[in-house]
Amino acid sequence: MAVTIRDIAKHAKVSVSTVSRVLNEKPDVNEETKKRVTEAIEELGYSPNIVARGLVLQKSNVIGFIVPDIMNPSFPELARGVVARAKSHGYSVMFFDTNHDKRVEKEAIRLLQSKQVDGIILSFNQANKEELEKLKLEKFPVVQIYRKSDESAISTIALDNFGSGYKAVKYLLDMGHRRIGHITTGNHSQSGYERLKGYRKGLDEADISYNEELIVEGENSVEAGTECMRMLLNLSERPTAVFASHDVMAIGAYEAVYNAGLSIPEDISIVGHDNLPLSVLVRPKLTTIDTHKRRLGEAGVDLLIEEMAAGQPLNKEEVFDTELIIRESVKALR
């Protein structure tokens, strides 16, 4: 037979209402009584009815997590951070994949609200401003993660993508490269656009003119990376090094280089971005930028918990730095 709060009250020699106040973390219980109740709970192996407790507290102890593409290799580690940190706070996570569809983003928000989640963490590739503004007006706790949402002014956990692009190009410049290509997702994604700006900043500081023919754009895929690198290799003067704005595109670039009968890094150096697990499986191992995605997921939950406690939008922004991981895919030109 399941242990009830009446059993706990009897064991601790307190009233049922006192046990209820301890379970609901009310402040009007002295430490000695709280200790007796806590010990009784542990000794009897009591497990509270989370659903019933949520109804009393008007909480579901569930948060929503909306991602634009669950197949994107960057999101599993991000999701692990969200789930682990949510669990440590006593929350479960409900996932929703929108496949980059703004209509589905709207449906996901409404569905999660109908399930009475306590808050939502989302990662919209392009901020769905109208829906986010509605959430703000409703004072519904929401945090944008991985990407900035300047226009919507909601609480945000973001990456310094501009710094990433700059960091990658600065490293290649320090290694003696001057003709540096860039494989980018461009304006199709905020992260790609910001990394492109960082790339340009690095060149500007080195007094190297921006050359449009060295910039090739495609979607974040192996196939696009292969095609983009093929275009760079077909230039009358090919680059000596290439920065790809995603590891997946960098892996595609490897294929194009090998198909052309060339070697990495002897003939061309490559730097990726994301530090995906596959970056150490290719040969040579890929030099890349680590975004520490699990850390972002954890920070997103912490900020959401803070916003839920405040009961109103905080409009906070935290921007996390990235880290250059030097491996084997870049050769120094001296």
C-alpha positions as CSV (number, residue, x, y, z in Angstrom):
1,M,0.0,0.0,0.0
2,A,1.3,3.5,-0.9
3,V,2.5,5.7,1.9
4,T,0.3,8.8,2.4
5,I,0.9,12.1,4.1
6,R,-1.3,10.9,7.0
7,D,1.3,8.1,7.5
8,I,4.1,10.7,7.5
9,A,2.2,12.9,9.9
10,K,1.6,10.0,12.3
11,H,5.3,8.9,12.1
12,A,6.6,12.5,12.7
13,K,4.0,13.2,15.3
14,V,2.7,16.4,13.5
15,S,-0.5,17.4,11.8
16,V,-1.3,16.6,8.2
17,S,-1.3,20.3,7.4
18,T,2.2,20.6,8.8
19,V,3.4,17.8,6.4
20,S,1.7,19.6,3.6
21,R,3.4,22.8,4.4
22,V,6.8,21.1,4.4
23,L,6.1,19.4,1.1
24,N,5.1,22.7,-0.4
25,E,8.1,24.5,1.0
26,K,6.1,27.0,3.0
27,P,8.3,29.2,5.2
28,D,6.1,29.0,8.4
29,V,7.6,25.7,9.7
30,N,10.4,25.6,12.2
31,E,13.6,23.8,11.4
32,E,13.2,21.0,14.0
33,T,9.7,20.1,12.8
34,K,10.9,20.3,9.2
35,K,13.7,17.9,10.0
36,R,11.3,15.4,11.7
37,V,9.0,15.4,8.7
38,T,11.9,15.1,6.2
39,E,13.3,12.1,8.2
40,A,9.9,10.5,8.2
41,I,9.6,10.9,4.5
42,E,12.9,9.2,3.9
43,E,12.3,6.4,6.4
44,L,8.9,5.5,5.0
45,G,9.9,6.0,1.3
46,Y,7.2,8.5,0.6
47,S,6.8,9.6,-3.1
48,P,4.5,12.6,-3.6
49,N,1.9,12.6,-6.3
50,I,3.5,15.1,-8.6
51,V,0.3,15.7,-10.6
52,A,-1.8,16.4,-7.6
53,R,0.8,18.5,-6.1
54,G,1.1,20.5,-9.3
55,L,-2.7,21.2,-9.3
56,V,-2.4,22.6,-5.8
57,L,0.6,24.7,-6.6
58,Q,-0.8,25.6,-10.1
59,K,2.4,24.1,-11.5
60,S,3.0,21.2,-13.9
61,N,6.7,20.8,-13.2
62,V,7.1,20.5,-17.0
63,I,8.9,22.9,-19.3
64,G,8.7,23.0,-23.1
65,F,11.7,22.9,-25.4
66,I,11.1,23.9,-29.1
67,V,13.9,23.2,-31.6
68,P,13.9,24.1,-35.3
69,D,15.5,20.8,-36.4
70,I,16.1,17.8,-34.2
71,M,18.3,16.3,-36.9
72,N,20.8,19.2,-36.6
73,P,23.9,17.6,-34.9
74,S,24.2,20.6,-32.6
75,F,21.0,20.1,-30.8
76,P,21.4,16.7,-29.0
77,E,24.1,18.1,-26.7
78,L,22.1,21.2,-26.2
79,A,19.0,19.1,-25.3
80,R,21.1,17.0,-22.8
81,G,22.0,20.2,-21.0
82,V,18.4,21.3,-20.9
83,V,17.1,17.9,-19.6
84,A,19.9,17.4,-17.0
85,R,19.5,20.9,-15.6
86,A,15.7,20.7,-15.6
87,K,15.8,17.4,-13.7
88,S,18.0,19.0,-11.1
89,H,15.3,21.7,-10.6
90,G,12.6,19.0,-10.4
91,Y,11.2,19.6,-13.9
92,S,10.5,17.3,-16.8
93,V,11.0,18.4,-20.5
94,M,8.5,18.2,-23.3
95,F,10.1,18.4,-26.8
96,F,8.7,19.9,-30.0
97,D,10.5,19.9,-33.4
98,T,9.3,22.5,-35.9
99,N,11.4,21.7,-38.9
100,H,12.1,25.4,-39.5
101,D,8.3,26.1,-40.1
102,K,7.0,29.3,-38.5
103,R,3.4,28.0,-38.7
104,V,4.5,25.0,-36.7
105,E,6.4,27.2,-34.2
106,K,3.1,29.0,-33.5
107,E,1.3,25.6,-33.1
108,A,4.0,24.3,-30.8
109,I,3.7,27.3,-28.5
110,R,0.0,27.0,-28.2
111,L,0.1,23.2,-27.7
112,L,2.7,23.5,-24.9
113,Q,0.6,26.2,-23.3
114,S,-2.5,24.0,-23.5
115,K,-0.5,21.3,-21.7
116,Q,0.1,23.9,-19.0
117,V,3.9,23.8,-19.1
118,D,5.4,26.2,-16.6
119,G,7.7,27.9,-19.2
120,I,9.3,27.4,-22.6
121,I,12.8,27.3,-24.0
122,L,13.0,27.8,-27.7
123,S,15.5,28.1,-30.5
124,F,13.9,29.8,-33.5
125,N,16.2,30.3,-36.4
126,Q,14.4,33.5,-37.3
127,A,12.6,34.9,-34.3
128,N,8.8,34.6,-34.7
129,K,8.4,38.1,-33.4
130,E,4.6,38.2,-33.2
131,E,4.3,35.0,-31.2
132,L,7.1,36.0,-28.8
133,E,5.5,39.4,-28.2
134,K,2.3,37.6,-27.3
135,L,4.1,35.5,-24.7
136,K,5.7,38.7,-23.3
137,L,2.3,40.4,-23.0
138,E,0.9,37.3,-21.3
139,K,3.9,37.3,-19.0
140,F,4.5,33.7,-19.9
141,P,8.1,32.6,-19.0
142,V,10.1,32.1,-22.2
143,V,13.8,32.0,-23.0
144,Q,15.4,32.0,-26.5
145,I,18.5,29.8,-26.6
146,Y,21.5,29.4,-28.9
147,R,20.4,32.3,-31.0
148,K,19.9,36.0,-30.2
149,S,16.5,37.6,-30.4
150,D,17.2,41.3,-30.5
151,E,13.9,42.3,-32.0
152,S,11.7,40.4,-29.7
153,A,13.7,41.5,-26.5
154,I,13.0,38.3,-24.7
155,S,15.4,36.7,-22.3
156,T,18.2,35.1,-24.3
157,I,21.1,32.7,-24.0
158,A,23.3,33.1,-27.1
159,L,26.7,32.4,-28.6
160,D,29.2,35.0,-29.6
161,N,29.0,33.9,-33.3
162,F,30.7,37.1,-34.4
163,G,33.6,36.3,-32.1
164,S,33.7,32.7,-33.5
165,G,34.2,33.9,-37.1
166,Y,36.8,36.4,-36.0
167,K,38.6,33.8,-34.0
168,A,38.8,31.3,-36.8
169,V,40.1,33.8,-39.4
170,K,42.6,35.3,-36.9
171,Y,44.1,31.8,-36.3
172,L,44.4,31.2,-40.0
173,L,46.0,34.7,-40.5
174,D,48.5,33.9,-37.6
175,M,49.3,30.7,-39.4
176,G,50.4,32.7,-42.4
177,H,47.3,32.4,-44.7
178,R,46.2,35.5,-46.6
179,R,43.8,34.1,-49.2
180,I,41.1,32.6,-47.0
181,G,37.8,31.3,-48.3
182,H,34.5,31.1,-46.3
183,I,31.7,28.5,-46.7
184,T,28.7,30.1,-45.0
185,T,24.9,29.7,-44.5
186,G,24.9,33.5,-45.0
187,N,21.7,35.4,-44.3
188,H,19.6,32.2,-44.2
189,S,20.7,31.8,-40.5
190,Q,21.6,34.4,-37.9
191,S,24.6,32.4,-36.8
192,G,25.9,32.2,-40.3
193,Y,25.4,35.9,-40.8
194,E,27.2,36.8,-37.6
195,R,30.1,34.4,-38.3
196,L,30.5,36.0,-41.8
197,K,30.8,39.4,-40.1
198,G,33.5,38.1,-37.8
199,Y,35.3,36.7,-40.8
200,R,35.2,40.1,-42.5
201,K,36.4,41.8,-39.3
202,G,39.5,39.5,-39.2
203,L,40.4,40.4,-42.8
204,D,39.9,44.1,-42.2
205,E,42.3,44.1,-39.2
206,A,44.9,42.4,-41.4
207,D,44.3,45.0,-44.2
208,I,43.1,42.2,-46.6
209,S,40.4,43.3,-49.0
210,Y,37.1,41.5,-48.9
211,N,36.8,39.3,-51.9
212,E,33.2,38.2,-52.9
213,E,34.5,35.2,-55.0
214,L,36.0,33.7,-51.8
215,I,32.5,33.6,-50.2
216,V,30.3,30.7,-51.1
217,E,26.9,30.1,-49.6
218,G,24.8,27.0,-49.0
219,E,22.6,25.2,-46.5
220,N,24.1,23.4,-43.4
221,S,24.7,20.0,-45.0
222,V,27.5,17.8,-46.1
223,E,26.3,18.0,-49.7
224,A,26.3,21.8,-49.6
225,G,29.8,21.8,-48.1
226,T,31.1,19.6,-50.9
227,E,29.6,21.8,-53.6
228,C,30.8,25.1,-52.0
229,M,34.4,23.8,-51.7
230,R,34.3,22.5,-55.3
231,M,33.5,26.1,-56.4
232,L,36.4,27.5,-54.4
233,L,38.8,24.9,-55.8
234,N,37.7,25.8,-59.3
235,L,38.8,29.5,-58.9
236,S,41.7,30.6,-61.1
237,E,43.5,31.2,-57.8
238,R,42.1,29.0,-55.1
239,P,42.3,29.8,-51.4
240,T,45.1,28.4,-49.2
241,A,42.6,28.0,-46.3
242,V,38.9,27.8,-45.7
243,F,36.7,28.6,-42.7
244,A,33.4,26.6,-42.8
245,S,30.6,28.0,-40.6
246,H,29.6,24.5,-39.6
247,D,31.4,21.2,-39.0
248,V,29.0,19.4,-41.3
249,M,29.9,21.7,-44.1
250,A,33.6,21.3,-43.3
251,I,33.2,17.5,-43.7
252,G,31.6,18.0,-47.1
253,A,34.6,20.3,-48.0
254,Y,37.0,17.4,-47.1
255,E,35.2,15.3,-49.8
256,A,35.6,17.9,-52.5
257,V,39.3,18.3,-51.7
258,Y,40.0,14.6,-51.9
259,N,37.9,14.2,-55.0
260,A,40.1,16.9,-56.6
261,G,43.2,14.8,-55.8
262,L,44.4,17.3,-53.2
263,S,45.4,16.9,-49.5
264,I,44.5,18.5,-46.2
265,P,46.3,20.4,-44.9
266,E,49.2,20.2,-47.3
267,D,47.3,21.8,-50.2
268,I,44.5,23.5,-48.3
269,S,43.7,24.1,-44.7
270,I,40.2,23.9,-43.2
271,V,38.6,25.2,-40.0
272,G,35.1,24.2,-38.9
273,H,32.7,25.3,-36.3
274,D,30.7,23.4,-33.6
275,N,33.2,20.8,-32.4
276,L,30.8,17.9,-33.3
277,P,31.9,14.4,-32.3
278,L,32.6,13.6,-36.0
279,S,35.2,16.3,-36.1
280,V,37.7,13.9,-34.4
281,L,36.7,11.0,-36.6
282,V,37.8,12.5,-39.9
283,R,41.4,12.5,-41.1
284,P,43.1,14.8,-40.5
285,K,41.2,15.7,-37.3
286,L,39.3,18.9,-37.8
287,T,40.4,22.2,-36.2
288,T,37.2,23.8,-35.1
289,I,35.3,26.1,-32.8
290,D,33.7,24.6,-29.7
291,T,30.4,26.1,-28.6
292,H,30.0,24.1,-25.4
293,K,26.4,23.5,-26.2
294,R,25.5,21.5,-23.0
295,R,26.5,24.6,-21.0
296,L,24.1,26.7,-23.1
297,G,21.3,24.2,-22.4
298,E,22.0,24.4,-18.6
299,A,22.1,28.2,-18.6
300,G,18.8,28.3,-20.6
301,V,17.0,26.3,-17.9
302,D,18.6,28.4,-15.1
303,L,17.4,31.6,-16.7
304,L,13.9,30.2,-17.3
305,I,13.7,29.2,-13.6
306,E,14.7,32.7,-12.7
307,E,12.0,34.2,-15.0
308,M,9.3,31.8,-13.7
309,A,10.2,32.9,-10.1
310,A,10.0,36.6,-11.1
311,G,6.6,36.2,-12.6
312,Q,7.4,38.6,-15.4
313,P,9.7,39.0,-18.4
314,L,13.3,39.8,-17.3
315,N,14.7,40.6,-20.8
316,K,18.1,39.3,-19.7
317,E,20.8,38.3,-22.2
318,E,23.8,36.1,-21.6
319,V,26.3,35.7,-24.5
320,F,28.7,32.8,-24.1
321,D,32.2,32.8,-25.6
322,T,33.5,30.0,-27.9
323,E,36.8,28.2,-27.9
324,L,39.2,27.4,-30.7
325,I,40.1,23.7,-30.8
326,I,43.4,23.2,-32.7
327,R,43.9,19.8,-34.3
328,E,45.4,18.7,-37.6
329,S,43.6,20.3,-40.5
330,V,45.6,23.6,-40.7
331,K,49.2,24.0,-42.0
332,A,51.3,27.0,-41.3
333,L,52.5,29.0,-44.3
334,R,55.9,30.5,-43.6
